[in-house]
């Protein structure tokens, strides 16, 4: 290694001061001055010595001075060094883990409710925006459908997809149907289409309704026709994601101006962008942290994205994580994302 390469690496003392600076900045959001570092570092160093170290860290691109004599703030490169080698992670306590586990296990049989619940939990535990992709990786096949009559010409369609995913759909009809009529329609669908892939079920229902229009009674024909829309919603659920807690980002000064928030919320609404970002973690081994421009999208240059894949048996079926400012509490956030992915895998496997 060349002398230049050696000099580009911070000393142990510099690394310690960088860790203290980043922890202080994450906590308070204000540039950190030499006198503050002198008090917080636990080292017997004068402010002048610390200023020299800060100058070296600035030359290495690890910190920057936003204003003259205003102290330093970490750069994306500084955060990267911090996350990779300096941070001291703080796993959630047993009580929080038990709360996460019980909530996941309560919703595990309903894929739609599960991802909503997990994204809300991630947001709540981190005070950031939580995001979870809907489980995928398997063909969505119809196992069973049932209909329950509701008030005001509505029907509850209960679909069992694959082995365990339960999806509920409210169907609006032109008139009320009796329980026996609904049972007859459900029996027809289960007898003719159970085991088929959802996209195939939709196509076959459309074709079969045309063929049997004259021989099938009108009530059953109408119910099955309406149910076809429920199949469409179930088939298109794959490739979706649920985002929760976006408004938490308004609490961070660096993201709180109207233009930044507008662009962030616009990015959140762009399905292809979000799925592409999350898909970069689908084959990762454990937690991934994208800091600033590492996300590959300019809109997230002031953000960090912490993700982890979740699995069913040996198959990765989704990604979960959080989005927040680069000034996030990595020591808490990374372990929460990690344990949530592990708990979700455990619940799905059992």
C-alpha positions in Angstrom: 0.0 0.0 0.0 1.3 3.4 -0.9 2.1 6.1 1.6 -0.7 8.2 0.1 -3.2 5.4 0.6 -2.1 5.0 4.2 -2.4 8.7 4.9 -6.0 8.7 3.5 -7.1 6.4 6.3 -8.2 8.1 9.6 -6.2 7.2 12.7 -7.9 5.5 15.7 -8.1 8.9 17.4 -9.7 10.5 14.3 -12.1 7.5 14.0 -13.2 8.0 17.6 -13.8 11.7 17.1 -15.7 11.0 13.9 -18.0 8.6 15.8 -18.6 11.1 18.6 -19.3 13.8 16.0 -21.8 11.7 14.1 -23.6 10.5 17.2 -23.9 14.1 18.4 -25.1 15.3 14.9 -27.7 12.5 14.7 -29.0 13.4 18.1 -29.2 17.2 17.7 -29.0 18.0 13.9 -26.6 20.9 14.4 -23.0 21.2 13.2 -20.6 20.0 15.9 -17.8 22.3 17.0 -14.4 21.5 18.4 -15.2 22.5 22.0 -18.2 20.2 22.0 -16.1 17.4 20.7 -13.5 18.1 23.4 -16.1 17.7 26.1 -17.9 14.7 24.6 -14.9 12.6 23.4 -13.5 11.7 26.7 -10.0 12.4 25.3 -7.6 14.8 26.8 -7.3 17.0 23.7 -7.3 20.7 23.2 -9.8 22.3 20.9 -6.9 23.3 18.6 -5.8 19.6 18.3 -9.4 18.6 17.6 -9.6 21.3 14.9 -6.5 19.8 13.2 -8.1 16.3 13.3 -11.3 17.8 11.9 -9.3 19.4 9.1 -7.8 16.0 8.3 -11.3 14.4 8.2 -12.5 17.1 6.0 -9.6 16.5 3.6 -10.6 12.8 3.5 -14.2 13.8 2.6 -15.7 12.4 5.8 -17.0 15.7 7.2 -17.8 19.1 5.8 -18.2 22.6 7.2 -21.5 24.1 6.1 -20.5 27.6 7.2 -17.3 29.3 8.3 -16.6 28.5 12.0 -19.9 26.7 12.3 -18.6 23.3 13.2 -18.7 20.1 11.1 -21.3 17.7 9.8 -20.8 14.2 8.5 -20.8 13.6 4.7 -22.3 10.5 3.0 -18.8 9.1 3.0 -18.5 9.7 6.7 -21.8 8.0 7.4 -20.6 5.0 5.3 -17.5 4.6 7.4 -19.6 5.0 10.5 -22.2 2.4 9.5 -19.5 -0.1 8.2 -17.0 0.1 11.1 -17.8 2.6 13.9 -21.4 2.3 14.9 -22.3 0.4 18.1 -25.6 -1.3 17.4 -28.4 -1.3 20.0 -30.8 -4.2 19.4 -34.4 -3.7 20.6 -35.3 -4.9 24.0 -37.1 -8.2 24.7 -40.4 -6.3 25.3 -40.2 -4.6 21.9 -39.3 -7.9 20.2 -42.3 -9.6 21.8 -44.6 -6.8 20.6 -43.2 -7.2 17.0 -43.6 -11.0 17.1 -47.1 -11.0 18.5 -48.3 -8.4 15.9 -46.7 -10.4 13.0 -48.1 -13.7 14.2 -51.6 -12.1 14.5 -51.7 -11.1 10.9 -49.6 -13.9 9.3 -52.5 -15.6 7.5 -53.6 -12.5 5.6 -50.8 -11.2 3.3 -52.5 -7.9 2.7 -53.0 -7.1 6.4 -49.5 -8.5 7.2 -47.6 -6.0 5.0 -49.7 -3.1 6.2 -49.1 -4.1 9.8 -45.3 -4.6 9.4 -44.9 -1.3 7.6 -46.8 0.5 10.3 -44.7 -1.2 13.0 -41.4 -0.3 11.3 -42.6 3.3 11.1 -43.7 3.4 14.7 -40.5 1.8 16.1 -38.1 4.0 14.1 -40.1 7.2 13.7 -39.3 7.0 10.0 -41.2 5.8 6.9 -41.7 2.1 6.9 -42.0 0.1 3.6 -42.7 -3.6 2.9 -43.2 -5.3 -0.4 -46.1 -7.8 -0.8 -44.9 -11.4 -0.6 -44.0 -12.8 -4.0 -42.0 -15.5 -5.7 -44.8 -17.9 -5.9 -47.6 -18.1 -8.5 -50.8 -16.8 -7.0 -53.2 -19.8 -7.2 -56.8 -20.0 -6.1 -57.4 -22.5 -3.4 -60.9 -21.6 -2.4 -63.5 -18.8 -2.5 -66.4 -18.1 -0.2 -69.1 -15.4 -0.3 -70.9 -13.8 2.7 -73.9 -11.5 2.2 -73.5 -8.0 3.7 -75.9 -5.1 4.0 -76.7 -2.6 1.2 -76.1 -4.9 -1.7 -72.6 -5.8 -0.8 -70.9 -9.2 -0.7 -67.7 -10.2 1.2 -65.6 -12.4 -1.0 -63.0 -14.4 1.0 -60.2 -15.8 -1.2 -57.7 -18.3 0.0 -54.7 -17.9 -2.3 -51.8 -20.5 -2.4 -51.7 -22.4 0.9 -52.3 -19.8 3.5 -52.8 -16.2 2.1 -56.3 -15.0 2.9 -57.6 -11.9 1.0 -60.9 -10.2 1.6 -62.7 -8.2 -1.0 -66.0 -6.2 -0.7 -68.1 -6.6 -3.9 -70.9 -4.2 -4.7 -73.9 -5.7 -6.6 -77.0 -4.3 -8.2 -79.3 -6.3 -5.8 -79.1 -8.4 -2.7 -78.4 -12.2 -3.0 -79.4 -14.9 -0.6 -76.9 -17.1 1.2 -78.0 -20.1 -0.9 -77.3 -18.2 -4.1 -73.9 -17.1 -2.9 -73.1 -20.7 -1.8 -74.1 -22.0 -5.2 -71.8 -19.5 -7.0 -68.9 -20.3 -4.7 -69.4 -24.1 -5.3 -69.2 -23.5 -9.0 -66.0 -21.5 -8.8 -64.3 -23.9 -6.4 -65.3 -26.9 -8.5 -64.1 -25.5 -11.8 -61.2 -23.2 -11.0 -59.6 -24.3 -7.6 -55.9 -24.9 -8.1 -55.6 -22.7 -11.2 -53.3 -19.6 -11.3 -55.2 -16.4 -10.5 -54.6 -14.8 -13.9 -55.8 -18.0 -15.6 -58.9 -18.0 -13.4 -59.8 -14.5 -14.5 -59.5 -15.4 -18.2 -61.4 -18.7 -17.8 -64.2 -17.1 -16.0 -64.7 -14.5 -18.7 -64.7 -17.2 -21.4 -66.9 -19.6 -19.5 -69.5 -16.9 -18.7 -69.9 -16.3 -22.4 -70.4 -20.0 -23.1 -72.8 -20.6 -20.3 -74.8 -17.4 -20.5 -77.9 -19.2 -21.7 -77.7 -22.3 -19.5 -76.6 -20.7 -16.2 -79.2 -19.0 -14.1 -79.0 -15.2 -14.0 -78.2 -14.9 -10.3 -75.2 -17.2 -10.5 -74.0 -15.5 -13.7 -74.1 -12.1 -12.1 -72.4 -13.1 -8.9 -69.6 -14.9 -10.8 -69.2 -11.9 -13.1 -68.8 -9.6 -10.1 -66.4 -12.0 -8.4 -64.1 -11.8 -11.4 -63.2 -8.3 -10.3 -62.1 -9.8 -6.9 -59.8 -12.2 -8.8 -58.3 -9.2 -10.6 -57.4 -7.5 -7.4 -55.9 -10.7 -5.9 -53.8 -11.4 -9.0 -52.4 -7.9 -9.2 -51.4 -7.7 -5.5 -48.0 -9.2 -6.3 -45.4 -6.6 -7.2 -46.9 -4.0 -4.8 -45.6 -2.4 -1.7 -47.0 -0.6 1.4 -45.5 2.6 2.7 -46.4 4.0 6.1 -45.3 7.0 8.2 -44.2 9.3 5.4 -45.3 12.3 7.4 -42.6 11.4 10.0 -40.1 12.8 7.6 -41.5 16.3 8.1 -40.0 16.3 11.6 -36.5 16.4 10.2 -35.3 19.9 9.3 -33.2 18.8 6.4 -36.3 17.3 4.7 -39.0 19.6 5.9 -39.0 22.3 3.2 -42.1 22.1 1.0 -40.1 21.5 -2.3 -38.1 18.6 -0.8 -41.2 17.0 0.7 -43.1 17.4 -2.6 -40.3 15.7 -4.5 -40.0 12.9 -1.9 -43.8 12.2 -1.8 -43.8 12.2 -5.6 -41.0 9.6 -5.6 -43.0 7.5 -3.1 -45.9 7.5 -5.5 -43.9 6.2 -8.4 -44.3 2.5 -8.1 -41.5 1.5 -10.6 -38.9 3.7 -8.8 -39.7 2.3 -5.4 -39.8 -1.3 -6.5 -36.5 -0.9 -8.4 -34.9 0.5 -5.2 -36.3 -2.3 -3.0 -35.5 -5.0 -5.5 -31.8 -4.2 -5.2 -32.0 -5.9 -1.8 -34.0 -8.9 -2.8 -31.0 -11.2 -3.1 -28.9 -9.5 -0.3 -27.7 -11.5 2.7 -29.0 -9.4 5.6 -29.5 -5.7 6.0 -28.4 -3.3 3.3 -27.9 0.4 4.0 -28.1 2.9 1.0 -26.7 6.3 2.1 -27.5 9.4 0.0 -26.6 8.9 -3.7 -25.9 5.2 -3.2 -29.7 4.7 -3.8 -29.1 5.7 -7.4 -31.9 8.3 -7.4 -31.1 12.0 -7.0 -34.4 12.5 -5.0 -32.9 10.3 -2.2 -29.5 12.1 -2.0 -30.4 13.4 1.4 -31.9 10.2 2.6 -30.8 6.8 3.7 -32.7 3.6 2.9 -32.2 0.6 5.3 -33.6 -2.7 3.9 -33.6 -6.4 4.5 -35.1 -9.3 2.5 -37.5 -11.7 4.2 -37.8 -15.3 3.3 -40.2 -18.3 3.3 -38.1 -21.4 3.8 -35.1 -20.8 1.4 -37.0 -18.5 -1.0 -36.8 -14.7 -0.7 -40.3 -13.4 -1.2 -40.1 -9.8 -0.2 -38.2 -6.8 1.1 -38.9 -4.6 4.1 -37.2 -1.5 5.4 -37.3 2.2 6.4 -36.6 5.5 4.6 -35.4 8.5 6.4 -32.8 11.3 6.4 -29.1 10.4 6.3 -29.2 11.7 9.9 -31.0 8.7 11.2 -30.2 6.6 14.3 -28.4 3.8 12.5 -27.5 2.1 15.9 -31.3 1.6 16.5 -32.7 1.4 13.0 -30.5 -1.3 11.5 -31.2 -3.8 14.3 -34.9 -3.1 14.2 -35.0 -3.8 10.4 -32.9 -6.9 10.9 -35.0 -8.4 13.7 -38.3 -7.6 11.9 -37.1 -9.5 8.8 -36.1 -12.5 11.0 -39.4 -12.5 12.9 -41.4 -12.3 9.7 -39.4 -15.3 8.3 -40.0 -17.3 11.4 -43.8 -16.5 11.4 -44.2 -17.3 7.7 -42.3 -20.6 8.1 -44.3 -21.8 11.0 
